Amino acid sequence: MTYRSGKIQFLFWAFFFSIVLYVWIVAVGLQTFVLPDEPPMELPTNVVGLMFVLFGLLIVSTLSGNVVAIMIGNKHYTRLFGGMTILVFGTLIAIKGMYG
């Protein structure tokens, strides 16, 4: 087993959890707002609260990974976290465009 520094391990796990949180957000959003048989009559506040918390955690993990990758000069993770940041904010803009 190869030993990696703590910074690289942090970057790996931050990116892993960013992907997991993003997939969780997409799954919850699709199941609640896009794929149900009939649209919800009123806004489900518990789902909206969950999505706010998940987006907050996603933004914190993505931006913290991006800052650490830039500070240690790791180009690979800088590109991964930069792409993830673009994906997160692109998703926010798309959701805002769909639901006003």
C-alpha positions in Angstrom: 0.0 0.0 0.0 1.4 3.4 -0.9 1.4 6.2 1.6 -0.1 9.5 0.5 0.2 12.8 2.4 -2.6 14.1 4.5 -3.3 16.9 2.0 -3.8 14.5 -0.9 -6.0 12.3 1.2 -8.1 15.3 2.1 -8.4 16.3 -1.6 -9.4 12.8 -2.5 -12.1 12.5 0.2 -13.4 16.1 -0.3 -13.8 15.3 -4.0 -15.4 12.0 -3.3 -18.0 13.5 -0.9 -18.6 16.4 -3.4 -19.6 13.8 -6.0 -21.8 11.9 -3.5 -23.5 15.1 -2.3 -24.1 16.2 -5.9 -25.6 12.8 -6.9 -27.8 12.9 -3.7 -29.1 16.4 -4.6 -29.9 15.4 -8.2 -31.6 12.2 -7.0 -33.8 14.1 -4.4 -34.6 16.8 -6.9 -35.6 14.4 -9.6 -37.7 12.2 -7.3 -39.5 15.2 -5.7 -40.0 17.7 -8.5 -39.5 16.1 -11.9 -40.6 12.4 -11.8 -43.7 12.2 -9.5 -46.9 11.1 -11.0 -48.7 14.2 -10.0 -47.0 17.5 -9.1 -47.0 18.4 -5.3 -49.9 20.7 -4.4 -47.7 22.6 -1.9 -44.0 22.9 -1.7 -42.5 20.1 0.5 -40.6 22.2 3.1 -38.6 19.2 4.5 -37.3 18.4 1.0 -36.4 22.0 0.3 -34.6 22.3 3.7 -32.7 19.1 2.9 -31.6 20.4 -0.4 -30.5 23.7 1.1 -28.4 21.8 3.6 -26.9 19.5 1.0 -26.1 22.4 -1.3 -24.4 24.2 1.6 -22.3 21.2 2.4 -21.5 20.7 -1.3 -20.4 24.2 -1.8 -18.2 24.1 1.4 -16.6 20.8 0.4 -16.0 21.9 -3.2 -14.5 25.3 -2.4 -12.4 24.0 0.5 -11.0 21.3 -1.8 -10.3 23.9 -4.5 -8.5 26.2 -2.0 -6.3 23.4 -0.6 -5.5 22.2 -4.1 -4.5 25.7 -5.2 -2.4 26.2 -2.0 -0.4 23.0 -2.4 -0.1 23.5 -6.2 -1.8 20.2 -7.3 -2.9 20.8 -10.9 -5.0 17.6 -11.1 -7.2 18.3 -8.2 -7.4 22.0 -9.1 -8.9 21.0 -12.4 -11.3 18.5 -10.8 -12.5 20.9 -8.2 -12.7 23.7 -10.7 -14.9 21.6 -13.0 -17.0 20.6 -10.0 -17.5 24.2 -9.0 -18.6 25.1 -12.5 -21.0 22.1 -12.4 -22.5 23.2 -9.1 -23.0 26.8 -10.1 -24.3 25.7 -13.5 -26.9 23.5 -11.7 -27.9 26.4 -9.5 -28.5 28.6 -12.5 -30.4 25.9 -14.4 -32.7 25.3 -11.4 -33.2 29.0 -11.0 -34.1 29.2 -14.7 -36.6 26.4 -14.5 -38.4 27.4 -11.3 -37.9 31.1 -11.2 
